């Protein structure tokens, strides 16, 4: 009888131990459709109110020839220095970004992205340079790019791939000078010669053909120009005197 009680007690203890083990090992399963607890935050989701509205803006690259004569003249002056300028056009903007003076060919500049960031217009550009061993033209160049777009403000931030910013440049009327002389003629597509007193002056401009239209050799002229950083006379305007 005593032996039977011992067996019953042993079986009872084993059953109780099994129930305790099963209760400890049971894993609580989440309820389907149950919302996360207040102190839990879903991974990869942004909190309301912390987002920033950034909209990519479509832009069109335009050529120098697409500008009117007045803008062409401004661009031809502004491209001499590193920087940017803009003009309102058709409810949007025309934007010039220039790399400035380069002693050789092989340099370039390209617009990668235009974004509206809550009222600020961010423009990303890439500036390229020739490889050290590359064959390049040995001539001074002024790389620049012109784009047109809508849907932004004139609060511009323009940086290149290295994070270097471009400053706004405007035509400096105070740096312009005027002389009168006799028009001699063209030296090449971009250069003319004018006698001023006993001196000869050479003036340059990318749109020379348009500027000297109607001017003939021997005409008395009034010349407006600006001295560039490399010591050249940049022609701004030439008018025949009566």
KOLNU-99560 format. One record per residue: y, z, x of N, C-alpha, C in turn. Coordinates in pm, whole numbers, padded with zeros to 5 digits, always signed. Layout:
REM residues N
YZXYZXYZX...
***
This chain:
REM residues 242
-00119+00000+00084+00000+00000+00000+00124+00000+00087+00123+00079+00190+00234+00085+00284+00255-00047+00352+00147-00115+00387+00157-00246+00453+00220-00347+00360+00188-00340+00231+00242-00435+00134+00392-00416+00120+00442-00291+00121+00585-00264+00112+00659-00320+00233+00597-00310+00348+00661-00363+00470+00677-00514+00463+00575-00582+00407+00581-00728+00396+00690-00769+00299+00699-00696+00186+00802-00728+00085+00942-00707+00143+00960-00600+00219+01091-00571+00280+01130-00679+00379+01031-00727+00457+01059-00830+00558+01101-00960+00491+01030-00995+00381+01064-01119+00309+01203-01109+00248+01239-00991+00196+01371-00972+00135+01481-00988+00239+01462-00932+00358+01562-00943+00464+01577-01088+00509+01466-01161+00516+01471-01302+00558+01547-01385+00456+01526-01357+00326+01595-01431+00220+01744-01405+00224+01783-01280+00243+01926-01243+00250+01992-01310+00370+01922-01312+00485+01977-01375+00605+01998-01524+00586+01904-01589+00515+01916-01733+00492+02037-01763+00405+02060-01681+00303+02173-01702+00213+02306-01684+00287+02315-01583+00374+02438-01559+00452+02465-01676+00546+02363-01726+00614+02376-01839+00708+02423-01964+00636+02366-01990+00517+02402-02108+00440+02547-02100+00395+02593-01979+00359+02732-01963+00316+02829-01986+00430+02794-01942+00551+02882-01961+00667+02888-02106+00710+02777-02178+00697+02769-02315+00745+02828-02415+00648+02853-02375+00523+02901-02469+00423+03042-02513+00457+03069-02644+00457+03200-02701+00490+03270-02739+00361+03395-02697+00351+03471-02725+00229+03516-02870+00230+03480-02947+00130+03513-03088+00119+03645-03103+00045+03733-03196+00088+03859-03217+00016+03833-03279-00120+03917-03248-00214+03906-03303-00348+03972-03439-00350+03903-03539-00402+03955-03674-00407+04083-03678-00488+04191-03738-00428+04318-03750-00499+04407-03629-00485+04361-03524-00418+04441-03402-00404+04555-03428-00307+04677-03385-00338+04794-03403-00255+04786-03308-00136+04842-03348-00020+04839-03256+00095+04923-03133+00068+04890-03022+00137+04962-02897+00122+05105-02916+00168+05195-02827+00124+05336-02837+00158+05359-02834+00308+05275-02759+00380+05296-02747+00524+05222-02856+00602+05162-02951+00530+05095-03063+00595+05180-03187+00577+05188-03272+00680+05270-03392+00673+05184-03512+00708+05178-03614+00622+05097-03732+00651+05141-03798+00781+05047-03835+00863+05076-03897+00992+05120-04041+00970+05226-04086+01046+05270-04225+01043+05366-04257+00931+05409-04161+00851+05504-04188+00745+05637-04124+00781+05746-04193+00747+05879-04146+00780+05931-04056+00669+05998-03950+00708+06055-03860+00609+06171-03928+00539+06184-03908+00409+06297-03966+00336+06428-03919+00394+06523-04014+00411+06655-03979+00462+06667-03991+00612+06556-04006+00685+06562-04015+00831+06560-04158+00879+06542-04256+00789+06532-04395+00831+06669-04454+00859+06673-04560+00946+06795-04633+00977+06774-04777+00935+06867-04830+00857+06854-04967+00806+06892-05067+00915+06794-05143+00963+06816-05244+01065+06768-05377+01010+06859-05474+01002+06826-05605+00948+06845-05711+01054+06741-05790+01077+06754-05901+01172+06833-06013+01106+06929-06069+01179+07020-06171+01128+06984-06307+01188+06973-06407+01101+06950-06542+01149+07077-06598+01211+07062-06670+01321+07178-06730+01387+07146-06872+01430+07251-06948+01451+07237-07088+01490+07311-07111+01622+07245-07173+01716+07311-07209+01842+07393-07335+01816+07519-07331+01856+07606-07447+01835+07655-07499+01970+07684-07626+01975+07731-07688+02097+07881-07679+02111+07928-07697+02232+08070-07694+02261+08143-07801+02181+08080-07916+02164+08143-08028+02094+08161-08000+01944+08091-07899+01890+08104-07868+01749+08233-07792+01718+08302-07744+01821+08426-07669+01802+08544-07763+01789+08648-07716+01722+08771-07795+01719+08843-07783+01853+08944-07864+01872+09011-07869+02001+09070-07737+02045+09127-07660+01950+09188-07532+01985+09084-07433+02036+08969-07426+01966+08863-07335+02010+08801-07381+02142+08786-07511+02158+08733-07562+02285+08821-07518+02401+08950-07524+02381+09041-07485+02487+09028-07336+02519+09015-07253+02413+08998-07110+02435+08867-07080+02507+08758-07145+02462+08628-07123+02525+08633-07164+02672+08701-07275+02700+08708-07323+02838+08781-07224+02927+08870-07146+02871+08939-07042+02949+08855-06915+02957+08796-06876+02845+08722-06749+02840+08593-06753+02920+08531-06870+02934+08404-06879+03005+08418-06847+03153+08542-06844+03203+08563-06820+03345+08526-06678+03386+08524-06585+03289+08491-06446+03319+08372-06400+03236+08302-06301+03286+08190-06243+03213+08244-06165+03093+08189-06191+02975+08233-06120+02856+08202-06198+02730+08263-06156+02619+08241-06224+02492+08370-06228+02412+08372-06317+02315+08479-06319+02215+08422-06381+02088+08492-06363+01977+08442-06415+01850+08558-06466+01766+08523-06551+01670+08620-06607+01576+08554-06610+01439+08631-06581+01335+08579-06590+01199+08564-06736+01159+08456-06767+01089+08428-06905+01050+08335-06909+00930+08377-06973+00819+08293-06994+00701+08228-06865+00651+08303-06757+00645+08249-06632+00596+08163-06559+00696+08157-06605+00818+08078-06541+00923+08155-06543+01054+08081-06557+01164+08143-06553+01296+08086-06661+01387+08173-06709+01476+08130-06785+01593+08143-06690+01711+08038-06674+01788+08036-06578+01898+08013-06651+02031+08099-06625+02126+08086-06677+02263+08042-06563+02354+07938-06586+02434+07896-06490+02536+07887-06566+02668+07959-06519+02768+07968-06591+02896+07923-06502+03012+07856-06564+03108+07811-06492+03227+07914-06491+03339+08016-06577+03329+08119-06582+03432+08085-06678+03545+08161-06670+03650+08150-06762+03763+08017-06747+03835+07949-06861+03860+07828-06868+03941+07850-06974+04049+07817-06940+04171+07848-07028+04285+07757-07150+04292+07642-07144+04224+07549-07257+04225+07494-07280+04084+07417-07386+04068+07348-07409+03943+07224-07322+03932+07151-07335+03822+07025-07261+03805+07036-07133+03727+07159-07094+03690+07177-06973+03611+07182-07010+03462+07148-06915+03377+07149-06943+03234+07166-06817+03152+07196-06835+03024+07211-06723+02931+07161-06767+02795+07089-06677+02726+07026-06709+02598+07034-06589+02505+07062-06614+02378+07063-06507+02277+06921-06489+02225+06872-06367+02230+06736-06336+02184+06732-06283+02042+06831-06201+02005+06823-06131+01878+06962-06088+01833+06985-06101+01701+07106-06047+01639+07062-05955+01526+07111-05831+01526+07073-05733+01425+07195-05665+01366+07185-05634+01237+07284-05550+01172+07225-05410+01162+07283-05315+01235+07234-05178+01238+07336-05088+01170+07322-05077+01038+07412-04994+00957+07559-05023+00989+07595-05152+00988+07735-05192+01008+07771-05226+01150+07682-05204+01245+07707-05240+01385+07624-05363+01418+07686-05463+01478+07617-05587+01511+07568-05581+01655+07436-05567+01670+07375-05562+01803+07323-05700+01842+07360-05744+01959+07317-05875+02008+07247-05856+02143+07123-05905+02151+07046-05898+02275+07042-06035+02341+07074-06040+02471+07073-06167+02542+06989-06155+02668+06948-06270+02717+06873-06277+02843+06953-06363+02941+06980-06307+03058+07047-06382+03164+06945-06414+03272+06940-06539+03313+06842-06582+03412+06913-06632+03537+06843-06624+03649+06896-06671+03776+06787-06751+03848+06824-06840+03937+06724-06923+04005+06642-06842+04105+06519-06887+04128+06437-06826+04232+06501-06848+04369+06479-06757+04462+06541-06771+04595+06509-06905+04663+06391-06960+04639+06350-07085+04704+06377-07208+04618+06440-07190+04502+06461-07303+04411+06570-07395+04463+06555-07525+04436+06656-07624+04470+06759-07627+04357+06884-07594+04387+06988-07587+04284+07108-07670+04327+07188-07708+04229+07311-07783+04259+07412-07691+04326+07477-07742+04428+07577-07664+04500+07714-07688+04437+07731-07635+04317+07856-07651+04244+07881-07527+04159+08007-07494+04144+08044-07378+04063+08013-07406+03916+07951-07309+03849+07919-07323+03708+07956-07195+03633+07969-07209+03501+08006-07096+03415+07911-07094+03295+07793-07034+03309+07696-07033+03197+07752-06958+03075+07736-07016+02959+07779-06950+02836+07694-07001+02720+07697-06927+02609+07625-06967+02490+07714-06941+02369+07703-07028+02270+07778-07016+02144+07680-07008+02028+07698-06910+01940+07614-06900+01821+07702-06877+01699+07645-06907+01583+07715-06888+01456+07622-06816+01359+07676-06722+01280+07592-06645+01189+07678-06578+01083+07613-06523+00979+07679-06450+00873+07604-06318+00850+07667-06230+00770+07599-06108+00727+07614-05991+00820+07719-05990+00905+07742-05876+00994+07890-05841+00995+07923-05736+01068+08062-05698+01088+08105-05742+01228+08233-05720+01260+08283-05755+01393+08275-05638+01491+08195-05537+01457+08171-05424+01548+08052-05461+01638+08080-05533+01747+07974-05590+01829+07932-05498+01944+07802-05499+01972+07746-05438+02092+07653-05543+02153+07689-05594+02271+07615-05704+02332+07564-05658+02468+07432-05664+02487+07372-05621+02613+07266-05721+02657+07242-05728+02788+07138-05816+02839+07007-05740+02854+06908-05806+02914+06775-05747+02924+06771-05624+03015+06874-05604+03097+06881-05487+03185+06970-05378+03128+07014-05395+03002+07098-05295+02940+07245-05303+02982+07283-05410+03050+07423-05427+03094+07506-05482+02979+07616-05417+02949+07699-05454+02834+07801-05561+02870+07840-05637+02770+07946-05737+02784+08073-05681+02717+08185-05692+02785+08313-05650+02728+08381-05768+02661+08462-05737+02559+08533-05844+02492+08647-05895+02580+08662-06028+02585+08769-06093+02661+08848-06182+02565+08978-06176+02575+09064-06262+02495+09155-06342+02586+09205-06454+02536+09294-06536+02616+09419-06456+02650+09449-06449+02781+09564-06373+02829+09684-06467+02843+09769-06467+02741+09884-06556+02742+09981-06522+02855+09985-06395+02895+10078-06354+03001+10041-06412+03136+09913-06456+03151+09869-06512+03280+09895-06662+03289+09945-06722+03182+09969-06866+03181+10105-06900+03242+10107-07011+03313+10231-07059+03375+10257-07203+03332+10381-07245+03344+10421-07380+03303+10502-07448+03413+10471-07575+03439+10547-07656+03534+10574-07792+03472+10672-07861+03525+10700-07998+03484+10687-08089+03604+10635-08210+03580+10614-08303+03689+10584-08442+03638+10525-08523+03725+10488-08660+03692+10337-08673+03696+10280-08723+03586+10135-08742+03578+10093-08858+03667+10000-08831+03759+09951-08934+03852+09829-09004+03793+09729-08925+03750+09609-08983+03693+09489-08893+03711+09372-08941+03667+09248-08864+03677+09186-08879+03815+09134-08768+03866+09058-08769+03990+08911-08790+03957+08861-08717+03856+08726-08734+03804+08729-08696+03657+08613-08681+03595+08608-08653+03451+08675-08521+03413+08679-08427+03506+08730-08294+03475+08860-08259+03547+08918-08352+03623+09034-08319+03706+09143-08425+03695+09269-08378+03700+09383-08469+03705+09477-08425+03817+09568-08516+03853+09666-08486+03956+09807-08505+03899+09894-08410+03931+10033-08414+03885+10123-08383+04004+10230-08460+04022+10328-08429+04127+10433-08336+04068+10456-08226+04137+10556-08127+04097+10654-08115+04214+10769-08180+04200+10861-08188+04312+10799-08273+04421+10784-08216+04538+10722-08289+04649+10574-08252+04664+10524-08166+04579+10385-08119+04590+10295-08190+04489+10166-08197+04526+10064-08247+04434+09981-08128+04385+09962-08121+04256+09879-08015+04199+09762-08077+04125+09645-08018+04143+09522-08064+04077+09485-07964+03970+09466-08012+03848+09429-07928+03735+09291-07968+03683+09217-07867+03639+09081-07892+03592+09062-07840+03450+08975-07909+03376+08936-07864+03243+08812-07941+03199+08722-07870+03131+08596-07930+03087+08618-08038+02981+08728-08026+02906+08757-08123+02800+08879-08208+02837+08884-08249+02961+09002-08320+03012+09035-08445+02931+08933-08521+02892+08957-08645+02819+09038-08624+02693+09010-08515+02622+09083-08486+02499+09225-08440+02528+09243-08360+02634+09374-08304+02664+09474-08409+02710+09426-08510+02781+09520-08610+02835+09529-08735+02748+09472-08729+02629+09477-08844+02540+09623-08881+02511+09659-09007+02535+09796-09054+02512+09888-09039+02631+09841-08970+02736+09922-08952+02858+09889-09066+02954+09993-09129+03010+09972-09241+03102+10033-09211+03238+09982-09277+03341+10034-09259+03478+10183-09288+03481+10257-09201+03548+10402-09216+03557+10479-09141+03452+10408-09086+03349+10477-09010+03245+10525-08875+03300+10646-08838+03257+10693-08703+03286+10619-08607+03191+10565-08500+03246+10480-08411+03165+10517-08265+03186+10483-08186+03086+10492-08040+03093+10350-07987+03091+10313-07910+03192+10176-07863+03210+10170-07711+03196+10083-07662+03109+10055-07520+03097+09919-07494+03158+09909-07398+03249+09785-07376+03322+09768-07228+03354+09651-07196+03407+09621-07058+03448+09542-07062+03577+09576-06975+03670+09506-06968+03797+09377-06890+03780+09263-06949+03819+09132-06884+03805+09104-06794+03925+08999-06716+03915+08962-06624+04023+08930-06695+04153+08879-06818+04144+08845-06892+04266+08960-06979+04315+09079-06960+04257+09198-07030+04308+09220-07169+04253+09153-07204+04142+09174-07335+04081+09275-07324+03967+09342-07437+03939+09436-07442+03829+09364-07492+03704+09345-07402+03610+09278-07435+03485+09380-07490+03386+09366-07618+03352+09459-07682+03259+09439-07627+03118+09546-07585+03055+09540-07539+02918+09601-07640+02822+09714-07696+02864+09783-07793+02778+09868-07884+02864+09877-08013+02827+09965-08107+02894+10036-08191+02787+10167-08197+02798+10247-08267+02697+10340-08366+02766+10355-08484+02707+10450-08583+02760+10591-08543+02722+10683-08554+02818+10823-08523+02793+10897-08652+02758+10990-08642+02667+11068-08760+02627+11187-08779+02720
***
